[in-house]
Amino acid sequence: MESGLFLCGIMSIFVSQIKEYMIDTTVFQNKTAVYYTLGCKLNFSETSTIGQMLKEAGVRTARRGEKADICVVNTCSKRMS
């Protein structure tokens, strides 16, 4: 994806910090995003929060089959204790 932005492996502790990195939200105006969530309910909740933040910044969700400017992949990892 040539002009894409990839946010991969976002952990819940960083969700609240994503917005502070979006200092110049004009770069997100009229962009499209696609979301892939792998994991538990918390991952789906985080993806929803990320989607809302991007929407507030001017990003719309891409339609099925439409090329997206932003691809958000939200996953988790389990650690063995």
C-alpha positions as CSV (number, residue, x, y, z in Angstrom):
1,M,0.0,0.0,0.0
2,E,2.0,3.0,-1.2
3,S,0.4,5.9,0.8
4,G,-0.8,3.7,3.6
5,L,-0.3,4.0,7.3
6,F,0.0,0.8,9.2
7,L,-0.8,0.7,12.9
8,C,0.1,-2.9,13.9
9,G,-0.1,-4.7,17.2
10,I,-1.7,-1.9,19.1
11,M,-1.9,-2.6,22.8
12,S,-4.6,-1.3,25.1
13,I,-2.3,0.9,27.0
14,F,-1.5,2.8,23.8
15,V,-5.0,3.4,22.6
16,S,-5.4,6.5,24.8
17,Q,-2.1,7.9,23.5
18,I,-2.9,7.5,19.8
19,K,-4.8,10.8,19.7
20,E,-1.9,12.8,21.1
21,Y,0.3,11.7,18.1
22,M,-2.3,13.1,15.7
23,I,-1.1,16.6,16.1
24,D,-1.8,17.7,12.5
25,T,-5.1,16.0,11.8
26,T,-5.4,17.7,8.4
27,V,-3.3,14.9,6.9
28,F,-6.2,12.5,7.7
29,Q,-8.9,14.6,5.9
30,N,-10.6,12.7,3.1
31,K,-8.7,9.5,3.7
32,T,-10.2,6.0,4.0
33,A,-9.4,3.3,6.4
34,V,-9.9,-0.4,6.7
35,Y,-9.7,-2.3,10.1
36,Y,-8.6,-5.8,10.9
37,T,-9.1,-7.1,14.4
38,L,-7.7,-10.4,15.6
39,G,-8.2,-11.4,19.2
40,C,-10.6,-11.0,22.1
41,K,-13.4,-8.6,22.9
42,L,-10.9,-6.0,24.2
43,N,-9.3,-5.9,20.8
44,F,-12.6,-5.2,19.1
45,S,-13.3,-2.5,21.7
46,E,-9.9,-0.9,21.0
47,T,-10.4,-1.0,17.2
48,S,-13.8,0.7,17.7
49,T,-12.0,3.4,19.7
50,I,-9.3,3.8,17.1
51,G,-12.0,4.0,14.4
52,Q,-13.8,6.7,16.3
53,M,-10.6,8.8,16.7
54,L,-9.8,8.5,13.0
55,K,-13.4,9.4,12.1
56,E,-13.1,12.5,14.3
57,A,-9.9,13.4,12.4
58,G,-11.8,13.2,9.0
59,V,-11.2,9.5,8.0
60,R,-14.1,7.4,6.7
61,T,-14.3,3.6,6.6
62,A,-13.5,2.2,3.1
63,R,-16.3,0.4,1.4
64,R,-15.8,-3.3,0.6
65,G,-13.4,-3.6,-2.4
66,E,-12.3,0.0,-2.2
67,K,-8.6,0.8,-1.8
68,A,-7.9,2.3,1.6
69,D,-5.3,4.9,2.6
70,I,-5.0,3.6,6.1
71,C,-4.9,0.0,7.3
72,V,-5.3,-0.7,11.0
73,V,-4.4,-4.1,12.2
74,N,-5.1,-4.7,15.9
75,T,-3.9,-7.9,17.5
76,C,-2.8,-9.2,20.9
77,S,-0.3,-11.6,22.1
78,K,-0.4,-13.8,25.1
79,R,2.6,-14.3,27.2
80,M,3.5,-17.5,28.9
81,S,4.1,-17.0,32.6
